[in-house]
Amino acid sequence: MDFAKVIGRAPERLTLEERSRLTGHWLAFEVYTPQTQPLKRIEAVGPDVPSCIEQLEKRGLDPRDFEFVLFQG
């Protein structure tokens, strides 16, 4: 699966097939603060947190502004 296709999408908008393929992968979501009030969007996908951090940094994003969640489908 090309995980780039789910970047920027809300988890509730994933198809059943996408949800199945993402199960067991780590997802990064921007942390909510009153200043940012981000929408819940997938910003990185990887087999582990370090790979998500690397993806965020490549996009110029600060990983400290994100939470990492093991996707359970």
All heavy atoms as a GROMACS GRO file, in nm:
protein
  594
    1MET      N    1   0.084  -0.118   0.000
    1MET     CA    2   0.000   0.000   0.000
    1MET      C    3   0.088   0.124   0.000
    1MET      O    4   0.186   0.131   0.072
    1MET     CB    5  -0.090  -0.002   0.124
    1MET     CG    6  -0.170   0.124   0.144
    1MET     SD    7  -0.276   0.111   0.288
    1MET     CE    8  -0.360   0.265   0.271
    2ASP      N    9   0.050   0.220  -0.079
    2ASP     CA   10   0.121   0.348  -0.082
    2ASP      C   11   0.066   0.435   0.031
    2ASP      O   12  -0.041   0.494   0.018
    2ASP     CB   13   0.100   0.415  -0.217
    2ASP     CG   14   0.172   0.547  -0.229
    2ASP    OD1   15   0.249   0.585  -0.137
    2ASP    OD2   16   0.152   0.616  -0.331
    3PHE      N   17   0.139   0.440   0.142
    3PHE     CA   18   0.092   0.514   0.259
    3PHE      C   19   0.080   0.664   0.234
    3PHE      O   20   0.008   0.733   0.305
    3PHE     CB   21   0.180   0.487   0.380
    3PHE     CG   22   0.173   0.346   0.428
    3PHE    CD1   23   0.288   0.270   0.442
    3PHE    CD2   24   0.052   0.287   0.458
    3PHE    CE1   25   0.283   0.139   0.486
    3PHE    CE2   26   0.044   0.155   0.503
    3PHE     CZ   27   0.160   0.081   0.517
    4ALA      N   28   0.148   0.715   0.132
    4ALA     CA   29   0.137   0.857   0.101
    4ALA      C   30  -0.007   0.896   0.068
    4ALA      O   31  -0.046   1.012   0.086
    4ALA     CB   32   0.230   0.892  -0.016
    5LYS      N   33  -0.086   0.800   0.023
    5LYS     CA   34  -0.225   0.829  -0.013
    5LYS      C   35  -0.313   0.859   0.108
    5LYS      O   36  -0.421   0.915   0.092
    5LYS     CB   37  -0.286   0.712  -0.089
    5LYS     CG   38  -0.224   0.692  -0.226
    5LYS     CD   39  -0.286   0.576  -0.298
    5LYS     CE   40  -0.224   0.558  -0.435
    5LYS     NZ   41  -0.286   0.449  -0.509
    6VAL      N   42  -0.269   0.822   0.229
    6VAL     CA   43  -0.351   0.848   0.347
    6VAL      C   44  -0.305   0.972   0.424
    6VAL      O   45  -0.375   1.017   0.514
    6VAL     CB   46  -0.358   0.726   0.442
    6VAL    CG1   47  -0.418   0.607   0.370
    6VAL    CG2   48  -0.224   0.693   0.502
    7ILE      N   49  -0.190   1.028   0.388
    7ILE     CA   50  -0.141   1.148   0.456
    7ILE      C   51  -0.239   1.262   0.429
    7ILE      O   52  -0.282   1.285   0.317
    7ILE     CB   53   0.001   1.186   0.407
    7ILE    CG1   54   0.100   1.072   0.432
    7ILE    CG2   55   0.048   1.316   0.472
    7ILE    CD1   56   0.117   1.033   0.576
    8GLY      N   57  -0.276   1.330   0.539
    8GLY     CA   58  -0.368   1.441   0.528
    8GLY      C   59  -0.515   1.402   0.540
    8GLY      O   60  -0.603   1.487   0.539
    9ARG      N   61  -0.541   1.272   0.553
    9ARG     CA   62  -0.679   1.224   0.562
    9ARG      C   63  -0.717   1.196   0.707
    9ARG      O   64  -0.633   1.162   0.789
    9ARG     CB   65  -0.697   1.098   0.478
    9ARG     CG   66  -0.681   1.131   0.331
    9ARG     CD   67  -0.711   1.022   0.234
    9ARG     NE   68  -0.825   0.940   0.265
    9ARG     CZ   69  -0.831   0.812   0.228
    9ARG    NH1   70  -0.733   0.756   0.161
    9ARG    NH2   71  -0.937   0.740   0.257
   10ALA      N   72  -0.843   1.211   0.736
   10ALA     CA   73  -0.895   1.178   0.869
   10ALA      C   74  -0.910   1.027   0.881
   10ALA      O   75  -0.951   0.962   0.784
   10ALA     CB   76  -1.030   1.246   0.889
   11PRO      N   77  -0.876   0.969   0.996
   11PRO     CA   78  -0.886   0.823   1.011
   11PRO      C   79  -1.026   0.769   0.983
   11PRO      O   80  -1.041   0.661   0.928
   11PRO     CB   81  -0.847   0.799   1.157
   11PRO     CG   82  -0.779   0.922   1.201
   11PRO     CD   83  -0.825   1.034   1.114
   12GLU      N   84  -1.128   0.846   1.019
   12GLU     CA   85  -1.265   0.798   0.997
   12GLU      C   86  -1.304   0.796   0.850
   12GLU      O   87  -1.407   0.739   0.812
   12GLU     CB   88  -1.367   0.877   1.080
   12GLU     CG   89  -1.367   1.024   1.055
   12GLU     CD   90  -1.268   1.102   1.142
   12GLU    OE1   91  -1.189   1.044   1.216
   12GLU    OE2   92  -1.270   1.225   1.130
   13ARG      N   93  -1.223   0.855   0.764
   13ARG     CA   94  -1.249   0.855   0.619
   13ARG      C   95  -1.178   0.743   0.545
   13ARG      O   96  -1.189   0.732   0.423
   13ARG     CB   97  -1.207   0.989   0.558
   13ARG     CG   98  -1.281   1.108   0.611
   13ARG     CD   99  -1.411   1.119   0.543
   13ARG     NE  100  -1.476   1.245   0.577
   13ARG     CZ  101  -1.592   1.278   0.532
   13ARG    NH1  102  -1.657   1.198   0.451
   13ARG    NH2  103  -1.648   1.390   0.569
   14LEU      N  104  -1.105   0.659   0.617
   14LEU     CA  105  -1.034   0.549   0.553
   14LEU      C  106  -1.131   0.439   0.513
   14LEU      O  107  -1.230   0.414   0.582
   14LEU     CB  108  -0.930   0.491   0.650
   14LEU     CG  109  -0.818   0.584   0.695
   14LEU    CD1  110  -0.737   0.516   0.805
   14LEU    CD2  111  -0.731   0.626   0.579
   15THR      N  112  -1.100   0.372   0.403
   15THR     CA  113  -1.181   0.258   0.362
   15THR      C  114  -1.149   0.139   0.452
   15THR      O  115  -1.047   0.139   0.524
   15THR     CB  116  -1.152   0.219   0.215
   15THR    OG1  117  -1.017   0.170   0.208
   15THR    CG2  118  -1.171   0.336   0.120
   16LEU      N  119  -1.232   0.037   0.447
   16LEU     CA  120  -1.204  -0.084   0.526
   16LEU      C  121  -1.072  -0.147   0.486
   16LEU      O  122  -0.996  -0.194   0.572
   16LEU     CB  123  -1.318  -0.184   0.509
   16LEU     CG  124  -1.449  -0.146   0.577
   16LEU    CD1  125  -1.557  -0.250   0.544
   16LEU    CD2  126  -1.432  -0.135   0.727
   17GLU      N  127  -1.042  -0.147   0.357
   17GLU     CA  128  -0.914  -0.204   0.311
   17GLU      C  129  -0.797  -0.122   0.365
   17GLU      O  130  -0.698  -0.179   0.412
   17GLU     CB  131  -0.908  -0.208   0.158
   17GLU     CG  132  -0.779  -0.268   0.107
   17GLU     CD  133  -0.770  -0.274  -0.044
   17GLU    OE1  134  -0.874  -0.260  -0.112
   17GLU    OE2  135  -0.658  -0.292  -0.094
   18GLU      N  136  -0.806   0.011   0.359
   18GLU     CA  137  -0.698   0.096   0.412
   18GLU      C  138  -0.681   0.074   0.561
   18GLU      O  139  -0.568   0.064   0.610
   18GLU     CB  140  -0.729   0.244   0.383
   18GLU     CG  141  -0.718   0.280   0.237
   18GLU     CD  142  -0.773   0.417   0.205
   18GLU    OE1  143  -0.866   0.465   0.275
   18GLU    OE2  144  -0.723   0.478   0.108
   19ARG      N  145  -0.792   0.066   0.634
   19ARG     CA  146  -0.785   0.043   0.778
   19ARG      C  147  -0.714  -0.090   0.807
   19ARG      O  148  -0.631  -0.098   0.897
   19ARG     CB  149  -0.925   0.044   0.839
   19ARG     CG  150  -0.992   0.180   0.832
   19ARG     CD  151  -1.131   0.177   0.890
   19ARG     NE  152  -1.129   0.166   1.035
   19ARG     CZ  153  -1.107   0.268   1.118
   19ARG    NH1  154  -1.085   0.388   1.070
   19ARG    NH2  155  -1.107   0.249   1.247
   20SER      N  156  -0.748  -0.191   0.731
   20SER     CA  157  -0.687  -0.322   0.750
   20SER      C  158  -0.537  -0.317   0.725
   20SER      O  159  -0.459  -0.373   0.802
   20SER     CB  160  -0.754  -0.423   0.656
   20SER     OG  161  -0.692  -0.548   0.666
   21ARG      N  162  -0.496  -0.250   0.619
   21ARG     CA  163  -0.354  -0.242   0.584
   21ARG      C  164  -0.273  -0.156   0.681
   21ARG      O  165  -0.153  -0.175   0.696
   21ARG     CB  166  -0.336  -0.194   0.442
   21ARG     CG  167  -0.382  -0.297   0.341
   21ARG     CD  168  -0.364  -0.248   0.199
   21ARG     NE  169  -0.415  -0.345   0.107
   21ARG     CZ  170  -0.340  -0.409   0.019
   21ARG    NH1  171  -0.213  -0.386   0.010
   21ARG    NH2  172  -0.396  -0.496  -0.063
   22LEU      N  173  -0.339  -0.060   0.745
   22LEU     CA  174  -0.271   0.027   0.841
   22LEU      C  175  -0.263  -0.034   0.981
   22LEU      O  176  -0.184   0.012   1.064
   22LEU     CB  177  -0.341   0.162   0.850
   22LEU     CG  178  -0.320   0.256   0.732
   22LEU    CD1  179  -0.411   0.377   0.744
   22LEU    CD2  180  -0.175   0.299   0.722
   23THR      N  181  -0.342  -0.137   1.007
   23THR     CA  182  -0.341  -0.200   1.139
   23THR      C  183  -0.200  -0.246   1.174
   23THR      O  184  -0.133  -0.310   1.095
   23THR     CB  185  -0.440  -0.317   1.143
   23THR    OG1  186  -0.571  -0.266   1.121
   23THR    CG2  187  -0.436  -0.389   1.277
   24GLY      N  188  -0.155  -0.207   1.293
   24GLY     CA  189  -0.021  -0.242   1.340
   24GLY      C  190   0.085  -0.140   1.304
   24GLY      O  191   0.199  -0.153   1.346
   25HIS      N  192   0.049  -0.037   1.227
   25HIS     CA  193   0.142   0.070   1.194
   25HIS      C  194   0.121   0.188   1.288
   25HIS      O  195   0.013   0.205   1.346
   25HIS     CB  196   0.121   0.118   1.049
   25HIS     CG  197   0.174   0.024   0.948
   25HIS    ND1  198   0.107  -0.091   0.911
   25HIS    CD2  199   0.288   0.026   0.877
   25HIS    CE1  200   0.178  -0.154   0.821
   25HIS    NE2  201   0.289  -0.086   0.797
   26TRP      N  202   0.224   0.270   1.302
   26TRP     CA  203   0.216   0.390   1.383
   26TRP      C  204   0.171   0.507   1.297
   26TRP      O  205   0.215   0.521   1.183
   26TRP     CB  206   0.352   0.420   1.446
   26TRP     CG  207   0.385   0.324   1.555
   26TRP    CD1  208   0.444   0.202   1.541
   26TRP    CD2  209   0.355   0.339   1.693
   26TRP    NE1  210   0.454   0.141   1.664
   26TRP    CE2  211   0.401   0.224   1.759
   26TRP    CE3  212   0.295   0.440   1.768
   26TRP    CZ2  213   0.388   0.207   1.896
   26TRP    CZ3  214   0.283   0.422   1.904
   26TRP    CH2  215   0.329   0.307   1.967
   27LEU      N  216   0.082   0.589   1.351
   27LEU     CA  217   0.034   0.709   1.283
   27LEU      C  218   0.068   0.830   1.368
   27LEU      O  219   0.065   0.824   1.491
   27LEU     CB  220  -0.119   0.703   1.264
   27LEU     CG  221  -0.177   0.580   1.197
   27LEU    CD1  222  -0.329   0.595   1.186
   27LEU    CD2  223  -0.117   0.556   1.062
   28ALA      N  224   0.100   0.940   1.301
   28ALA     CA  225   0.128   1.065   1.371
   28ALA      C  226   0.014   1.163   1.345
   28ALA      O  227  -0.031   1.178   1.231
   28ALA     CB  228   0.259   1.125   1.321
   29PHE      N  229  -0.032   1.225   1.454
   29PHE     CA  230  -0.137   1.327   1.448
   29PHE      C  231  -0.087   1.451   1.521
   29PHE      O  232  -0.023   1.440   1.626
   29PHE     CB  233  -0.264   1.279   1.519
   29PHE     CG  234  -0.325   1.155   1.460
   29PHE    CD1  235  -0.300   1.032   1.515
   29PHE    CD2  236  -0.408   1.164   1.349
   29PHE    CE1  237  -0.357   0.917   1.462
   29PHE    CE2  238  -0.465   1.050   1.294
   29PHE     CZ  239  -0.439   0.927   1.351
   30GLU      N  240  -0.118   1.568   1.468
   30GLU     CA  241  -0.080   1.691   1.535
   30GLU      C  242  -0.151   1.699   1.670
   30GLU      O  243  -0.269   1.668   1.682
   30GLU     CB  244  -0.115   1.813   1.450
   30GLU     CG  245  -0.059   1.942   1.506
   30GLU     CD  246  -0.080   2.061   1.414
   30GLU    OE1  247  -0.136   2.043   1.303
   30GLU    OE2  248  -0.042   2.171   1.453
   31VAL      N  249  -0.077   1.740   1.773
   31VAL     CA  250  -0.132   1.752   1.907
   31VAL      C  251  -0.223   1.874   1.913
   31VAL      O  252  -0.189   1.981   1.863
   31VAL     CB  253  -0.019   1.764   2.011
   31VAL    CG1  254  -0.073   1.794   2.149
   31VAL    CG2  255   0.066   1.638   2.013
   32TYR      N  256  -0.338   1.856   1.977
   32TYR     CA  257  -0.432   1.967   1.994
   32TYR      C  258  -0.380   2.065   2.099
   32TYR      O  259  -0.334   2.025   2.206
   32TYR     CB  260  -0.568   1.914   2.040
   32TYR     CG  261  -0.662   2.024   2.079
   32TYR    CD1  262  -0.742   2.086   1.983
   32TYR    CD2  263  -0.670   2.070   2.210
   32TYR    CE1  264  -0.827   2.189   2.017
   32TYR    CE2  265  -0.755   2.172   2.245
   32TYR     CZ  266  -0.833   2.232   2.148
   32TYR     OH  267  -0.917   2.335   2.181
   33THR      N  268  -0.384   2.191   2.065
   33THR     CA  269  -0.363   2.298   2.162
   33THR      C  270  -0.467   2.405   2.130
   33THR      O  271  -0.514   2.414   2.016
   33THR     CB  272  -0.222   2.362   2.152
   33THR    OG1  273  -0.211   2.432   2.029
   33THR    CG2  274  -0.111   2.258   2.163
   34PRO      N  275  -0.503   2.487   2.227
   34PRO     CA  276  -0.600   2.594   2.198
   34PRO      C  277  -0.552   2.688   2.088
   34PRO      O  278  -0.632   2.746   2.017
   34PRO     CB  279  -0.613   2.667   2.332
   34PRO     CG  280  -0.579   2.563   2.434
   34PRO     CD  281  -0.472   2.479   2.369
   35GLN      N  282  -0.421   2.699   2.070
   35GLN     CA  283  -0.367   2.787   1.967
   35GLN      C  284  -0.379   2.727   1.827
   35GLN      O  285  -0.399   2.798   1.729
   35GLN     CB  286  -0.220   2.823   1.995
   35GLN     CG  287  -0.198   2.907   2.117
   35GLN     CD  288  -0.206   2.827   2.247
   35GLN    OE1  289  -0.184   2.708   2.250
   35GLN    NE2  290  -0.240   2.896   2.355
   36THR      N  291  -0.364   2.595   1.816
   36THR     CA  292  -0.363   2.534   1.682
   36THR      C  293  -0.496   2.473   1.643
   36THR      O  294  -0.534   2.478   1.527
   36THR     CB  295  -0.255   2.424   1.671
   36THR    OG1  296  -0.284   2.322   1.766
   36THR    CG2  297  -0.117   2.481   1.693
   37GLN      N  298  -0.564   2.409   1.736
   37GLN     CA  299  -0.690   2.341   1.709
   37GLN      C  300  -0.688   2.263   1.577
   37GLN      O  301  -0.771   2.285   1.489
   37GLN     CB  302  -0.806   2.440   1.709
   37GLN     CG  303  -0.822   2.510   1.841
   37GLN     CD  304  -0.939   2.606   1.841
   37GLN    OE1  305  -1.009   2.621   1.743
   37GLN    NE2  306  -0.961   2.671   1.952
   38PRO      N  307  -0.591   2.172   1.561
   38PRO     CA  308  -0.580   2.100   1.433
   38PRO      C  309  -0.695   2.002   1.414
   38PRO      O  310  -0.753   1.952   1.510
   38PRO     CB  311  -0.448   2.025   1.448
   38PRO     CG  312  -0.440   1.998   1.596
   38PRO     CD  313  -0.497   2.124   1.661
   39LEU      N  314  -0.726   1.978   1.288
   39LEU     CA  315  -0.818   1.869   1.256
   39LEU      C  316  -0.741   1.740   1.274
   39LEU      O  317  -0.619   1.736   1.259
   39LEU     CB  318  -0.865   1.882   1.111
   39LEU     CG  319  -0.943   2.008   1.077
   39LEU    CD1  320  -0.969   2.014   0.927
   39LEU    CD2  321  -1.074   2.011   1.154
   40LYS      N  322  -0.808   1.633   1.307
   40LYS     CA  323  -0.738   1.505   1.324
   40LYS      C  324  -0.709   1.447   1.186
   40LYS      O  325  -0.796   1.392   1.120
   40LYS     CB  326  -0.821   1.408   1.406
   40LYS     CG  327  -0.744   1.284   1.442
   40LYS     CD  328  -0.812   1.207   1.551
   40LYS     CE  329  -0.725   1.088   1.585
   40LYS     NZ  330  -0.698   1.080   1.725
   41ARG      N  331  -0.587   1.466   1.142
   41ARG     CA  332  -0.542   1.419   1.012
   41ARG      C  333  -0.415   1.338   1.028
   41ARG      O  334  -0.328   1.370   1.109
   41ARG     CB  335  -0.512   1.537   0.919
   41ARG     CG  336  -0.627   1.630   0.896
   41ARG     CD  337  -0.718   1.575   0.788
   41ARG     NE  338  -0.823   1.670   0.758
   41ARG     CZ  339  -0.952   1.644   0.765
   41ARG    NH1  340  -0.993   1.526   0.800
   41ARG    NH2  341  -1.041   1.734   0.736
   42ILE      N  342  -0.402   1.234   0.949
   42ILE     CA  343  -0.281   1.152   0.949
   42ILE      C  344  -0.169   1.232   0.886
   42ILE      O  345  -0.182   1.280   0.775
   42ILE     CB  346  -0.305   1.021   0.872
   42ILE    CG1  347  -0.417   0.940   0.936
   42ILE    CG2  348  -0.175   0.939   0.863
   42ILE    CD1  349  -0.466   0.824   0.850
   43GLU      N  350  -0.059   1.248   0.959
   43GLU     CA  351   0.054   1.326   0.908
   43GLU      C  352   0.176   1.240   0.877
   43GLU      O  353   0.267   1.285   0.809
   43GLU     CB  354   0.091   1.435   1.007
   43GLU     CG  355  -0.018   1.540   1.025
   43GLU     CD  356  -0.046   1.621   0.898
   43GLU    OE1  357   0.039   1.625   0.807
   43GLU    OE2  358  -0.155   1.680   0.891
   44ALA      N  359   0.179   1.117   0.929
   44ALA     CA  360   0.289   1.024   0.899
   44ALA      C  361   0.241   0.883   0.931
   44ALA      O  362   0.157   0.864   1.019
   44ALA     CB  363   0.413   1.057   0.979
   45VAL      N  364   0.296   0.786   0.858
   45VAL     CA  365   0.265   0.644   0.879
   45VAL      C  366   0.397   0.568   0.874
   45VAL      O  367   0.478   0.590   0.784
   45VAL     CB  368   0.173   0.588   0.768
   45VAL    CG1  369   0.147   0.440   0.789
   45VAL    CG2  370   0.043   0.665   0.761
   46GLY      N  371   0.416   0.478   0.970
   46GLY     CA  372   0.538   0.398   0.966
   46GLY      C  373   0.529   0.275   1.053
   46GLY      O  374   0.437   0.262   1.134
   47PRO      N  375   0.626   0.186   1.040
   47PRO     CA  376   0.628   0.065   1.120
   47PRO      C  377   0.667   0.091   1.266
   47PRO      O  378   0.647   0.007   1.352
   47PRO     CB  379   0.732  -0.023   1.050
   47PRO     CG  380   0.823   0.074   0.984
   47PRO     CD  381   0.736   0.191   0.944
   48ASP      N  382   0.724   0.211   1.290
   48ASP     CA  383   0.764   0.248   1.426
   48ASP      C  384   0.765   0.400   1.437
   48ASP      O  385   0.754   0.472   1.337
   48ASP     CB  386   0.902   0.189   1.460
   48ASP     CG  387   1.007   0.219   1.355
   48ASP    OD1  388   1.004   0.328   1.295
   48ASP    OD2  389   1.092   0.132   1.332
   49VAL      N  390   0.778   0.448   1.560
   49VAL     CA  391   0.775   0.593   1.584
   49VAL      C  392   0.894   0.664   1.518
   49VAL      O  393   0.875   0.770   1.457
   49VAL     CB  394   0.768   0.623   1.736
   49VAL    CG1  395   0.784   0.772   1.764
   49VAL    CG2  396   0.635   0.573   1.792
   50PRO      N  397   1.016   0.610   1.526
   50PRO     CA  398   1.128   0.680   1.460
   50PRO      C  399   1.105   0.705   1.311
   50PRO      O  400   1.144   0.809   1.259
   50PRO     CB  401   1.248   0.588   1.484
   50PRO     CG  402   1.215   0.518   1.612
   50PRO     CD  403   1.066   0.495   1.605
   51SER      N  404   1.041   0.612   1.242
   51SER     CA  405   1.017   0.634   1.099
   51SER      C  406   0.914   0.745   1.079
   51SER      O  407   0.925   0.823   0.984
   51SER     CB  408   0.975   0.505   1.028
   51SER     OG  409   0.850   0.460   1.075
   52CYS      N  410   0.817   0.756   1.168
   52CYS     CA  411   0.720   0.868   1.160
   52CYS      C  412   0.791   1.000   1.185
   52CYS      O  413   0.767   1.099   1.114
   52CYS     CB  414   0.608   0.849   1.261
   52CYS     SG  415   0.493   0.716   1.224
   53ILE      N  416   0.879   1.002   1.286
   53ILE     CA  417   0.954   1.124   1.317
   53ILE      C  418   1.037   1.167   1.197
   53ILE      O  419   1.041   1.284   1.160
   53ILE     CB  420   1.043   1.102   1.441
   53ILE    CG1  421   0.955   1.090   1.565
   53ILE    CG2  422   1.147   1.213   1.455
   53ILE    CD1  423   1.028   1.050   1.691
   54GLU      N  424   1.102   1.072   1.131
   54GLU     CA  425   1.184   1.102   1.013
   54GLU      C  426   1.099   1.164   0.902
   54GLU      O  427   1.139   1.263   0.839
   54GLU     CB  428   1.251   0.974   0.963
   54GLU     CG  429   1.341   0.995   0.845
   54GLU     CD  430   1.406   0.864   0.800
   54GLU    OE1  431   1.434   0.778   0.885
   54GLU    OE2  432   1.426   0.850   0.678
   55GLN      N  433   0.980   1.110   0.880
   55GLN     CA  434   0.891   1.163   0.777
   55GLN      C  435   0.850   1.307   0.810
   55GLN      O  436   0.848   1.394   0.721
   55GLN     CB  437   0.765   1.078   0.765
   55GLN     CG  438   0.788   0.941   0.706
   55GLN     CD  439   0.663   0.857   0.713
   55GLN    OE1  440   0.554   0.904   0.680
   55GLN    NE2  441   0.676   0.734   0.758
   56LEU      N  442   0.817   1.332   0.936
   56LEU     CA  443   0.776   1.466   0.977
   56LEU      C  444   0.892   1.565   0.957
   56LEU      O  445   0.871   1.675   0.905
   56LEU     CB  446   0.730   1.466   1.122
   56LEU     CG  447   0.602   1.387   1.151
   56LEU    CD1  448   0.581   1.373   1.301
   56LEU    CD2  449   0.482   1.452   1.084
   57GLU      N  450   1.011   1.526   1.001
   57GLU     CA  451   1.127   1.614   0.988
   57GLU      C  452   1.159   1.644   0.842
   57GLU      O  453   1.197   1.757   0.809
   57GLU     CB  454   1.248   1.553   1.058
   57GLU     CG  455   1.234   1.558   1.210
   57GLU     CD  456   1.346   1.488   1.284
   57GLU    OE1  457   1.413   1.399   1.225
   57GLU    OE2  458   1.366   1.522   1.402
   58LYS      N  459   1.143   1.546   0.754
   58LYS     CA  460   1.167   1.569   0.611
   58LYS      C  461   1.072   1.674   0.555
   58LYS      O  462   1.103   1.742   0.458
   58LYS     CB  463   1.152   1.439   0.532
   58LYS     CG  464   1.269   1.346   0.545
   58LYS     CD  465   1.250   1.222   0.460
   58LYS     CE  466   1.368   1.129   0.474
   58LYS     NZ  467   1.351   1.004   0.398
   59ARG      N  468   0.954   1.687   0.616
   59ARG     CA  469   0.855   1.787   0.573
   59ARG      C  470   0.871   1.918   0.648
   59ARG      O  471   0.790   2.009   0.633
   59ARG     CB  472   0.715   1.730   0.594
   59ARG     CG  473   0.686   1.613   0.502
   59ARG     CD  474   0.555   1.545   0.528
   59ARG     NE  475   0.444   1.637   0.542
   59ARG     CZ  476   0.336   1.610   0.615
   59ARG    NH1  477   0.325   1.495   0.678
   59ARG    NH2  478   0.239   1.698   0.623
   60GLY      N  479   0.976   1.927   0.732
   60GLY     CA  480   1.001   2.050   0.806
   60GLY      C  481   0.910   2.069   0.926
   60GLY      O  482   0.894   2.180   0.976
   61LEU      N  483   0.850   1.959   0.975
   61LEU     CA  484   0.760   1.966   1.090
   61LEU      C  485   0.833   1.922   1.216
   61LEU      O  486   0.923   1.837   1.211
   61LEU     CB  487   0.638   1.877   1.066
   61LEU     CG  488   0.555   1.912   0.942
   61LEU    CD1  489   0.451   1.804   0.915
   61LEU    CD2  490   0.489   2.048   0.959
   62ASP      N  491   0.796   1.980   1.329
   62ASP     CA  492   0.858   1.947   1.456
   62ASP      C  493   0.785   1.827   1.517
   62ASP      O  494   0.667   1.838   1.553
   62ASP     CB  495   0.850   2.066   1.550
   62ASP     CG  496   0.925   2.045   1.680
   62ASP    OD1  497   0.960   1.929   1.713
   62ASP    OD2  498   0.949   2.145   1.750
   63PRO      N  499   0.851   1.713   1.532
   63PRO     CA  500   0.786   1.594   1.587
   63PRO      C  501   0.729   1.614   1.728
   63PRO      O  502   0.639   1.542   1.769
   63PRO     CB  503   0.897   1.489   1.589
   63PRO     CG  504   0.999   1.538   1.494
   63PRO     CD  505   0.988   1.686   1.493
   64ARG      N  506   0.781   1.713   1.801
   64ARG     CA  507   0.729   1.739   1.936
   64ARG      C  508   0.586   1.791   1.933
   64ARG      O  509   0.518   1.791   2.035
   64ARG     CB  510   0.820   1.837   2.009
   64ARG     CG  511   0.958   1.777   2.038
   64ARG     CD  512   1.049   1.878   2.099
   64ARG     NE  513   1.078   1.979   1.995
   64ARG     CZ  514   1.164   2.077   2.008
   64ARG    NH1  515   1.228   2.092   2.121
   64ARG    NH2  516   1.185   2.161   1.909
   65ASP      N  517   0.540   1.834   1.816
   65ASP     CA  518   0.403   1.884   1.802
   65ASP      C  519   0.304   1.773   1.762
   65ASP      O  520   0.190   1.802   1.728
   65ASP     CB  521   0.398   1.994   1.695
   65ASP     CG  522   0.475   2.117   1.737
   65ASP    OD1  523   0.489   2.142   1.859
   65ASP    OD2  524   0.523   2.190   1.648
   66PHE      N  525   0.349   1.648   1.768
   66PHE     CA  526   0.267   1.536   1.722
   66PHE      C  527   0.258   1.426   1.826
   66PHE      O  528   0.348   1.409   1.908
   66PHE     CB  529   0.325   1.478   1.591
   66PHE     CG  530   0.316   1.576   1.478
   66PHE    CD1  531   0.411   1.675   1.462
   66PHE    CD2  532   0.209   1.571   1.390
   66PHE    CE1  533   0.400   1.767   1.359
   66PHE    CE2  534   0.198   1.663   1.288
   66PHE     CZ  535   0.294   1.762   1.272
   67GLU      N  536   0.148   1.355   1.822
   67GLU     CA  537   0.132   1.235   1.903
   67GLU      C  538   0.141   1.116   1.809
   67GLU      O  539   0.104   1.124   1.692
   67GLU     CB  540  -0.001   1.236   1.978
   67GLU     CG  541  -0.123   1.234   1.890
   67GLU     CD  542  -0.252   1.233   1.968
   67GLU    OE1  543  -0.260   1.162   2.070
   67GLU    OE2  544  -0.346   1.303   1.927
   68PHE      N  545   0.188   1.005   1.862
   68PHE     CA  546   0.207   0.884   1.783
   68PHE      C  547   0.119   0.773   1.840
   68PHE      O  548   0.123   0.745   1.960
   68PHE     CB  549   0.354   0.844   1.784
   68PHE     CG  550   0.442   0.955   1.732
   68PHE    CD1  551   0.497   1.048   1.819
   68PHE    CD2  552   0.462   0.972   1.596
   68PHE    CE1  553   0.574   1.153   1.771
   68PHE    CE2  554   0.540   1.076   1.547
   68PHE     CZ  555   0.595   1.167   1.637
   69VAL      N  556   0.038   0.714   1.752
   69VAL     CA  557  -0.062   0.618   1.794
   69VAL      C  558  -0.046   0.490   1.713
   69VAL      O  559  -0.035   0.495   1.590
   69VAL     CB  560  -0.204   0.675   1.773
   69VAL    CG1  561  -0.311   0.576   1.810
   69VAL    CG2  562  -0.221   0.807   1.847
   70LEU      N  563  -0.045   0.376   1.783
   70LEU     CA  564  -0.044   0.248   1.714
   70LEU      C  565  -0.184   0.221   1.665
   70LEU      O  566  -0.278   0.208   1.745
   70LEU     CB  567   0.004   0.137   1.809
   70LEU     CG  568   0.017  -0.001   1.747
   70LEU    CD1  569   0.118  -0.002   1.632
   70LEU    CD2  570   0.058  -0.101   1.855
   71PHE      N  571  -0.200   0.213   1.534
   71PHE     CA  572  -0.334   0.199   1.474
   71PHE      C  573  -0.384   0.057   1.493
   71PHE      O  574  -0.316  -0.038   1.459
   71PHE     CB  575  -0.328   0.238   1.326
   71PHE     CG  576  -0.463   0.250   1.262
   71PHE    CD1  577  -0.548   0.356   1.294
   71PHE    CD2  578  -0.507   0.157   1.171
   71PHE    CE1  579  -0.672   0.368   1.236
   71PHE    CE2  580  -0.631   0.168   1.111
   71PHE     CZ  581  -0.714   0.274   1.144
   72GLN      N  582  -0.505   0.046   1.543
   72GLN     CA  583  -0.565  -0.085   1.570
   72GLN      C  584  -0.682  -0.117   1.478
   72GLN      O  585  -0.756  -0.211   1.503
   72GLN     CB  586  -0.610  -0.091   1.716
   72GLN     CG  587  -0.499  -0.074   1.814
   72GLN     CD  588  -0.394  -0.183   1.807
   72GLN    OE1  589  -0.426  -0.300   1.785
   72GLN    NE2  590  -0.268  -0.147   1.821
   73GLY      N  591  -0.698  -0.038   1.373
   73GLY     CA  592  -0.804  -0.066   1.277
   73GLY      C  593  -0.934  -0.013   1.324
   73GLY      O  594  -1.038  -0.018   1.284
   0.00000   0.00000   0.00000
